[in-house]
Amino acid sequence: MEMMAMSTIKARVLAMYLPQFHPIPENDEWWGEGFTEWTNVGKAKKYFKGHYQPRVPADLGYYDLRVAETRQAQADLAQEYGIEGFLYWHYWFGNGKQLLERPFNEVLESGKPNFPFALAWANYSWYAKNWNAEGVRKDKLLIEQTYCGDEDFISHFNAVLPAFKDKRYIKVNGKPLFMIFKPCELPDIKYFIDLWQSLAKENGLAGIYFIAQHQTKIDHNGKPEEESLRQMLESGFDAVNFVRLYEFLEQRSLYKKIMGRFNKIFRGMPVVYPYKKFYPHFSKAIDADLQAIPSIIPGWDHSPRSGKDGFVMTNSTPELFEKHVKNVLDKVRHKPQEERFVFIKSWNEWAEGNYMEPDLKFGKGYLEVLGNSLKLDL
């Protein structure tokens, strides 16, 4: 499989990739034997009239990521519709502890599929939601994200170094791309970046192209996006990926917030709003900044994981998604091709209603919109 020539596409589109579609001992212990992401997808229920649940995969089926043929089929499908590569979520909890690493390790070791990839460090603790007898939520810590100092930082770097040196690894001006999910969680992010940059050069790399992800203002100490971007660049990041899933919810009126709370408590419903209300908030003027990377979001429904505590975007369609995609592509068309990135959230987050893979309702509709949008006005 040959990578699509960069000169023939509007943007370098990377898709976030969830590896939790195979059993691991920890999930067996926490959730029951054989648990995978499909467990939540399969047991999803409708919470209101017209709720699109459960969602059923089409072309790829209920796959197992331990199967090489599945990974190849995913790569073939992504490449066909203009996606440059997958951005694999990577879990390193400190003291060398990893989870869900098998699919990527097998891709790395086998050399297949011959499809570009990069890593995104999902640096956060895992919790299980629980409620006590009084109905008060008491989350149970499953595994804690820790930062153990230089020795562990160096071990982490050495663990990902073979990937950085792989010919398929996505690079920017010769530097392997590496994203950090919660940059402000690290005790001293600038120190960490400087250390890894030194290690990269000691190991024959040109350096590392670091990207910070920005999901909510809360994760960035309440700072506006412009200030967060400046702060991240000063800390050593090369760019910031903006994901504005909650932007619309944060701007709701007090009345709508109260009604959302009422529906949850008295009607057992998650927060519900139509996709057409959300998608205009997914992209902003700042996305045109060279160091800003916008996100494409096909939809969202967290209820398979969180029930009435999630929120749901209703009536997402390929037609509305097309408007969103074109809006994002317009923000990046002026950027140098090497840094003309757009990230898709996500390729396969099925239990969040957030995926590009074909389902029974829309087939390849979202992929076709993406592919056609990338081909227009070249």
C-alpha positions as CSV (number, residue, x, y, z in Angstrom):
1,M,0.0,0.0,0.0
2,E,1.5,3.3,-1.0
3,M,0.8,6.6,0.8
4,M,-1.3,9.0,-1.2
5,A,0.9,11.8,-2.5
6,M,0.7,14.8,-0.3
7,S,0.4,17.1,-3.3
8,T,-2.9,15.5,-4.3
9,I,-4.9,16.3,-1.1
10,K,-6.1,19.3,0.7
11,A,-5.0,18.3,4.2
12,R,-3.0,15.8,6.1
13,V,-5.9,14.0,7.7
14,L,-5.1,11.8,10.7
15,A,-7.8,9.7,12.5
16,M,-7.7,9.0,16.2
17,Y,-7.7,5.2,16.7
18,L,-8.9,3.4,19.8
19,P,-7.2,0.0,20.5
20,Q,-9.8,-1.3,23.0
21,F,-11.3,-3.9,20.8
22,H,-9.6,-7.0,22.2
23,P,-9.8,-8.5,25.7
24,I,-7.0,-7.8,28.3
25,P,-6.7,-9.3,31.9
26,E,-7.3,-5.9,33.5
27,N,-10.7,-5.4,31.7
28,D,-11.6,-8.9,32.5
29,E,-11.1,-8.2,36.2
30,W,-12.8,-4.8,36.2
31,W,-15.8,-5.4,33.8
32,G,-16.1,-9.2,33.4
33,E,-14.4,-11.8,31.3
34,G,-14.1,-11.0,27.6
35,F,-14.9,-7.3,27.9
36,T,-14.0,-5.1,24.9
37,E,-15.5,-1.8,23.6
38,W,-18.1,-3.9,21.8
39,T,-19.6,-4.9,25.2
40,N,-20.8,-1.4,25.7
41,V,-21.8,-1.0,22.1
42,G,-23.9,-4.2,22.1
43,K,-25.8,-3.4,25.3
44,A,-26.6,0.2,24.4
45,K,-30.3,1.2,24.8
46,K,-32.6,3.9,23.6
47,Y,-33.2,6.7,26.1
48,F,-35.7,8.8,24.1
49,K,-37.8,8.6,21.0
50,G,-35.7,8.6,17.9
51,H,-32.5,7.8,19.8
52,Y,-30.1,6.0,17.3
53,Q,-29.1,3.0,19.4
54,P,-27.8,0.4,19.3
55,R,-25.3,1.1,16.5
56,V,-24.3,-1.9,14.4
57,P,-21.0,-2.0,12.4
58,A,-21.3,-2.9,8.7
59,D,-18.3,-3.7,6.5
60,L,-15.8,-4.5,9.3
61,G,-18.3,-6.2,11.7
62,Y,-17.6,-6.7,15.4
63,Y,-13.9,-7.1,14.9
64,D,-11.1,-8.2,17.1
65,L,-7.9,-6.1,16.8
66,R,-5.7,-9.1,17.4
67,V,-6.6,-10.2,13.9
68,A,-4.2,-8.9,11.3
69,E,-6.7,-9.0,8.5
70,T,-9.0,-6.6,10.4
71,R,-6.2,-4.1,10.8
72,Q,-5.4,-4.3,7.1
73,A,-9.0,-3.8,6.2
74,Q,-9.2,-0.7,8.4
75,A,-6.1,0.7,6.8
76,D,-7.3,0.0,3.2
77,L,-10.6,1.7,4.0
78,A,-9.0,4.8,5.6
79,Q,-6.6,5.2,2.7
80,E,-9.3,4.8,0.1
81,Y,-11.0,7.9,1.4
82,G,-8.0,10.2,1.9
83,I,-7.0,9.6,5.5
84,E,-3.2,9.7,5.7
85,G,-2.7,7.6,8.8
86,F,-3.9,6.5,12.2
87,L,-3.1,8.3,15.4
88,Y,-3.1,5.4,17.9
89,W,-4.0,6.1,21.5
90,H,-1.0,5.0,23.6
91,Y,-1.3,4.2,27.3
92,W,1.7,4.6,29.6
93,F,0.7,4.9,33.3
94,G,4.2,5.2,34.8
95,N,6.7,2.6,36.1
96,G,6.6,1.0,32.7
97,K,2.9,0.0,32.9
98,Q,1.1,-0.1,29.6
99,L,-2.4,-1.2,28.6
100,L,-4.0,-2.1,25.2
101,E,-0.6,-2.0,23.5
102,R,-1.0,-5.3,21.6
103,P,-2.6,-4.1,18.4
104,F,-0.1,-1.4,17.8
105,N,2.9,-3.6,18.8
106,E,1.8,-6.2,16.3
107,V,1.5,-3.5,13.6
108,L,5.0,-2.3,14.4
109,E,6.6,-5.7,14.6
110,S,4.9,-7.2,11.5
111,G,5.4,-4.2,9.2
112,K,1.7,-4.6,8.3
113,P,-0.4,-2.8,7.3
114,N,2.0,-0.6,5.3
115,F,0.0,2.5,6.4
116,P,1.3,5.6,8.2
117,F,0.8,6.0,11.9
118,A,1.8,8.1,14.9
119,L,1.2,7.9,18.7
120,A,-0.9,9.9,21.1
121,W,-0.2,9.5,24.8
122,A,-3.6,9.1,26.6
123,N,-2.2,10.3,30.0
124,Y,-5.1,10.0,32.3
125,S,-6.3,7.8,35.1
126,W,-9.1,5.3,34.5
127,Y,-12.2,5.3,36.8
128,A,-15.3,3.3,37.1
129,K,-18.5,5.3,37.9
130,N,-20.3,4.1,41.0
131,W,-23.1,5.5,43.2
132,N,-23.6,4.9,46.9
133,A,-26.9,4.1,48.6
134,E,-27.7,7.8,48.8
135,G,-27.3,8.2,45.1
136,V,-24.0,10.1,45.4
137,R,-21.5,9.4,42.7
138,K,-18.3,7.8,44.1
139,D,-15.9,7.0,41.3
140,K,-13.6,4.0,41.8
141,L,-10.0,4.3,40.6
142,L,-9.0,1.5,38.4
143,I,-5.5,2.5,37.4
144,E,-3.7,5.7,38.2
145,Q,-1.7,7.8,35.8
146,T,1.6,8.6,37.5
147,Y,4.7,10.6,36.5
148,C,7.7,9.0,38.1
149,G,10.6,11.1,37.1
150,D,13.6,10.9,34.7
151,E,14.1,7.1,34.8
152,D,10.5,6.4,33.8
153,F,10.5,9.2,31.3
154,I,13.6,7.7,29.7
155,S,12.0,4.2,29.7
156,H,8.9,5.6,28.1
157,F,11.0,7.2,25.3
158,N,13.0,4.0,24.7
159,A,9.7,2.1,24.5
160,V,8.4,4.3,21.7
161,L,11.8,4.8,19.9
162,P,11.4,1.7,17.6
163,A,8.1,3.3,16.4
164,F,9.7,6.7,15.9
165,K,12.3,5.0,13.7
166,D,9.8,3.0,11.6
167,K,9.6,4.2,8.0
168,R,5.8,4.4,8.4
169,Y,5.9,6.8,11.3
170,I,4.3,10.2,10.4
171,K,6.8,13.0,10.5
172,V,6.7,16.8,10.2
173,N,9.9,18.3,8.7
174,G,11.6,15.1,9.6
175,K,10.4,14.9,13.2
176,P,8.1,12.1,14.4
177,L,4.7,13.5,15.5
178,F,3.7,12.8,19.2
179,M,0.6,14.1,20.8
180,I,-0.2,14.4,24.5
181,F,-3.8,14.2,25.6
182,K,-3.6,16.2,28.9
183,P,-0.5,18.3,28.7
184,C,-1.2,20.3,31.8
185,E,-1.3,17.1,33.9
186,L,2.4,16.7,33.7
187,P,4.2,18.3,36.7
188,D,6.7,20.1,34.4
189,I,5.8,19.7,30.8
190,K,8.6,21.8,29.5
191,Y,11.1,19.7,31.3
192,F,9.6,16.5,29.8
193,I,9.6,17.9,26.3
194,D,13.2,19.1,26.6
195,L,14.3,15.7,27.9
196,W,12.7,13.8,25.1
197,Q,14.0,16.3,22.5
198,S,17.5,15.6,23.8
199,L,17.0,11.8,23.8
200,A,15.6,12.1,20.2
201,K,18.7,13.8,19.0
202,E,21.0,11.4,20.9
203,N,19.3,8.6,19.0
204,G,19.7,10.1,15.5
205,L,16.3,11.8,15.2
206,A,15.9,15.4,14.1
207,G,13.7,16.0,17.2
208,I,10.1,15.4,18.0
209,Y,7.0,17.3,16.7
210,F,5.0,17.7,19.9
211,I,1.3,18.4,19.8
212,A,-0.9,19.3,22.8
213,Q,-4.5,18.4,22.7
214,H,-7.0,21.0,24.0
215,Q,-10.4,19.6,24.8
216,T,-11.8,21.9,27.5
217,K,-10.9,25.1,29.3
218,I,-10.9,23.1,32.6
219,D,-8.0,21.0,31.4
220,H,-6.1,24.3,30.7
221,N,-6.9,26.0,34.0
222,G,-9.8,28.0,32.5
223,K,-7.7,29.8,30.0
224,P,-9.1,31.0,26.6
225,E,-7.9,29.1,23.6
226,E,-5.6,31.9,22.5
227,E,-3.8,31.9,25.8
228,S,-3.6,28.1,26.0
229,L,-2.1,28.1,22.5
230,R,0.6,30.6,23.5
231,Q,1.3,28.8,26.8
232,M,1.7,25.4,25.1
233,L,4.0,26.8,22.4
234,E,6.1,28.5,25.2
235,S,6.3,25.1,26.9
236,G,7.9,23.5,23.9
237,F,4.9,22.2,21.9
238,D,4.9,22.7,18.1
239,A,1.1,22.8,17.7
240,V,-2.2,22.4,19.6
241,N,-5.0,20.2,18.5
242,F,-8.4,21.8,19.4
243,V,-11.3,19.5,20.1
244,R,-14.5,21.4,20.9
245,L,-17.0,18.7,21.8
246,Y,-18.3,20.7,24.8
247,E,-18.2,24.2,23.3
248,F,-22.0,24.4,22.6
249,L,-22.9,22.9,26.1
250,E,-20.7,25.5,27.8
251,Q,-22.6,28.3,26.1
252,R,-26.1,27.2,26.9
253,S,-28.4,29.5,28.8
254,L,-29.1,28.9,32.4
255,Y,-32.6,27.7,31.5
256,K,-31.4,25.0,29.1
257,K,-28.9,23.8,31.7
258,I,-31.7,23.5,34.3
259,M,-33.9,21.7,31.8
260,G,-31.0,19.3,31.0
261,R,-30.7,18.6,34.7
262,F,-34.4,18.1,35.1
263,N,-34.5,15.6,32.2
264,K,-31.7,13.6,33.7
265,I,-33.2,13.4,37.2
266,F,-36.9,13.0,36.4
267,R,-36.9,11.5,32.9
268,G,-33.7,9.4,33.0
269,M,-32.4,11.1,29.9
270,P,-28.9,12.2,29.0
271,V,-28.3,15.7,27.7
272,V,-29.6,15.8,24.2
273,Y,-29.1,18.3,21.4
274,P,-29.1,18.0,17.6
275,Y,-25.7,17.8,15.7
276,K,-26.7,20.8,13.6
277,K,-26.5,22.9,16.8
278,F,-23.0,21.5,17.7
279,Y,-21.0,21.4,14.5
280,P,-20.8,25.2,13.9
281,H,-18.9,25.3,17.2
282,F,-16.4,22.7,16.2
283,S,-14.2,25.1,14.3
284,K,-13.1,28.7,15.1
285,A,-11.0,31.4,13.6
286,I,-8.0,30.4,15.6
287,D,-7.8,27.1,13.6
288,A,-6.3,29.1,10.8
289,D,-3.2,29.7,12.9
290,L,-0.3,27.7,11.7
291,Q,0.2,26.1,15.1
292,A,-3.5,25.2,15.5
293,I,-4.8,21.9,14.3
294,P,-8.6,21.7,14.0
295,S,-10.7,18.6,14.5
296,I,-13.4,16.9,12.5
297,I,-16.1,15.3,14.6
298,P,-18.7,13.0,12.9
299,G,-20.9,12.6,15.9
300,W,-21.2,11.9,19.6
301,D,-23.3,9.6,21.9
302,H,-21.7,8.7,25.1
303,S,-24.7,6.9,26.5
304,P,-23.4,3.3,25.8
305,R,-20.7,4.1,28.4
306,S,-22.3,6.5,30.8
307,G,-26.1,6.0,30.4
308,K,-28.1,9.1,31.4
309,D,-24.9,10.8,32.6
310,G,-23.6,11.2,29.0
311,F,-24.7,13.6,26.3
312,V,-26.0,12.9,22.9
313,M,-25.8,14.7,19.5
314,T,-28.9,13.6,17.6
315,N,-29.5,13.5,13.9
316,S,-25.9,13.6,12.6
317,T,-26.0,12.9,8.9
318,P,-23.5,12.8,6.1
319,E,-25.1,16.0,4.7
320,L,-24.4,18.0,7.9
321,F,-21.0,16.4,8.3
322,E,-20.1,17.6,4.8
323,K,-20.7,21.2,5.9
324,H,-18.6,20.7,8.9
325,V,-15.7,19.1,6.9
326,K,-15.7,21.9,4.3
327,N,-15.6,24.5,7.1
328,V,-12.6,22.9,8.7
329,L,-10.8,22.4,5.4
330,D,-11.3,26.1,4.6
331,K,-9.4,27.0,7.8
332,V,-6.2,25.1,6.8
333,R,-6.0,25.5,3.0
334,H,-3.5,28.3,3.2
335,K,-1.0,26.4,5.5
336,P,2.2,24.8,4.2
337,Q,1.4,21.2,3.2
338,E,3.8,19.7,5.7
339,E,1.8,21.3,8.6
340,R,-1.7,21.3,7.0
341,F,-3.1,18.9,9.6
342,V,-6.7,18.0,10.4
343,F,-7.4,15.4,13.0
344,I,-10.6,13.2,13.0
345,K,-12.1,12.4,16.3
346,S,-12.4,9.5,15.8
347,W,-11.9,6.5,13.5
348,N,-13.6,3.9,15.8
349,E,-14.9,5.2,19.1
350,W,-18.1,3.2,18.7
351,A,-19.2,3.4,22.4
352,E,-19.1,7.2,22.0
353,G,-21.1,7.3,18.7
354,N,-17.9,8.9,17.3
355,Y,-16.6,6.9,14.4
356,M,-15.9,6.9,10.6
357,E,-16.2,3.2,10.1
358,P,-19.3,2.1,8.2
359,D,-22.5,1.2,10.1
360,L,-25.8,-0.3,9.0
361,K,-27.6,3.0,8.9
362,F,-25.2,5.2,6.8
363,G,-22.8,2.7,5.3
364,K,-19.7,4.5,4.0
365,G,-21.6,7.8,3.9
366,Y,-19.2,9.7,6.2
367,L,-16.1,8.3,4.5
368,E,-17.5,9.3,1.1
369,V,-18.2,12.8,2.2
370,L,-14.6,13.1,3.5
371,G,-13.1,11.6,0.4
372,N,-15.1,13.8,-1.9
373,S,-14.3,17.0,0.1
374,L,-10.6,16.2,0.0
375,K,-10.7,15.9,-3.8
376,L,-12.5,19.1,-4.6
377,D,-10.8,22.2,-5.9
378,L,-7.3,20.7,-5.9
